[in-house]
Amino acid sequence: MTLAEPDRPASSTPVRILIVDDHPMVVEGLEAILESYDDIEVVGALCDGQEAVDRAQALAPDVILMDLNMPRLGGLSATEMLLERAPNARILILSMHNSPEYVSSAVSHGAVGYVLKDVPTEEIKQAIDAVMRGEQYFCTGALGSLAPVAGGEREQLTDREQTILLQLAQGKSNKEVAQLLDISVRTVETHRKNIKRKLGISSTAGLTRYALEHGVLQGTGVVRL
């Protein structure tokens, strides 16, 4: 069954899709499906996360369909880095894994949706339409994994957030961190805000204290409070 397309102006620009997956059969199948829609343009098909990070700005995708397990750079780390390089892109994880850990980690890293690879082909189009409307989208198999964390456990920091926490705890300014990691100051500020929210900390001194107490600064020779 072909899903009815959303109301879009006839002259509207097609949604630019980038596929990132290291399985050629999956990529070929996705391209064939998506290119059958008049309002979609597949701008690239890449086989690993690092290539996606390197080429994202040039390809300028609206939506990135991202696999999780890939060589060189996996989907979670790639998602976080892509949102620094191409902040307007919406990232949909397309995976065979439906465990709560995978789904919650994808959300934590900035993905706006999670779709299992065995869903009907029309549902992938439905997910793309949803995130282009500014919504999140989780297929039924993934939605069940988004239950609240038992016991009120604290949301975990991503690898990128841990890197930025280390730099901030060492006394670097937002500008210095941005230059070191080759990202914008605004991106550092966003990460900093998310770190504080996740840790329930409101001050820079609190971040430094947390880093000391949890071994983040171990071996750096830096002690600041």
C-alpha positions, -999 to +999 in steps of 0.1 A: +000+000+000+014+034-009+012+060+018-006+092+010+018+120+007+015+150+030+001+183+018+031+200+001+032+228-024+036+214-059+067+235-065+083+227-032+119+215-031+123+178-027+135+165+007+172+158+004+180+123+019+215+109+028+217+072+034+246+060+057+248+022+059+276-003+052+253-030+038+251-025+000+218-045-003+201-022+023+214+009+005+202-002-029+168-012-015+164+022+002+175+042-028+150+023-050+122+029-025+129+065-019+135+076-055+100+064-064+087+094-045+085+127-064+091+147-032+124+130-023+159+133-037+186+109-025+218+131-025+242+104-013+247+068-001+278+064+022+292+033+039+305+047+072+299+075+097+332+092+092+325+097+055+291+112+064+307+136+089+333+147+063+307+152+035+276+164+053+281+201+047+287+196+010+257+173+005+234+194+027+208+167+035+175+174+052+172+139+066+200+114+073+191+077+075+218+063+098+228+027+106+243+021+140+271-005+135+296+007+109+333+007+104+356+036+113+328+056+130+295+042+143+261+057+140+258+071+175+291+091+174+285+101+138+250+114+148+265+137+175+293+150+152+269+155+123+246+177+144+277+199+150+285+201+113+250+201+099+227+213+127+196+215+105+197+179+094+173+155+110+188+121+118+167+090+117+183+058+130+176+028+108+187-003+126+180-040+133+184-035+170+154-027+192+168-030+227+161-001+251+198+007+253+201+013+216+170+034+213+176+056+244+213+061+233+202+072+199+178+098+214+206+109+238+230+115+209+205+137+191+185+114+168+149+125+162+136+090+153+143+053+153+130+029+127+137-009+125+149-022+092+121-048+090+093-022+089+071-019+058+087+003+033+059+029+035+068+035+071+102+048+062+085+075+041+061+081+070+090+086+093+107+111+069+075+131+066+071+132+104+106+145+111+103+171+083+073+184+101+094+188+132+081+157+150+099+127+164+092+093+150+096+059+165+083+027+149+062+004+171+091-019+179+113+010+190+086+029+208+082+002+234+119+007+243+114+043+254+098+035+288+112+057+316+144+045+332+137+025+363+147+039+396+151+075+382+187+068+370+205+099+357+207+103+319+242+093+307+266+117+290+275+109+254+312+105+245+312+140+230+297+155+261+323+137+283+351+152+261+336+187+264+331+182+302+368+174+305+378+205+286+355+227+307+367+212+339+403+219+329+393+256+329+390+262+291+365+287+279+337+279+254+358+296+227+389+276+235+369+243+235+353+253+201+387+259+186+401+227+200+373+205+187+367+225+154+331+233+162+312+265+168+310+283+201+272+280+199+276+242+197+298+241+228+272+262+246+245+237+236+266+208+248+273+226+281+236+233+287+228+196+280+256+184+303+243+206+332+207+194+326+217+157+326+239+161+357+215+184+375+244+209+379+239+247+375+275+261+378+309+257+362+324+250+396+298+222+400+309+207+367+345+207+378+336+191+411+317+164+393+346+158+370+370+154+400+346+131+420+339+108+390+375+105+377+370+126+346+401+146+354+422+116+364+457+117+350+454+153+337+472+169+367+445+196+369+426+204+401+404+234+400+373+241+421 
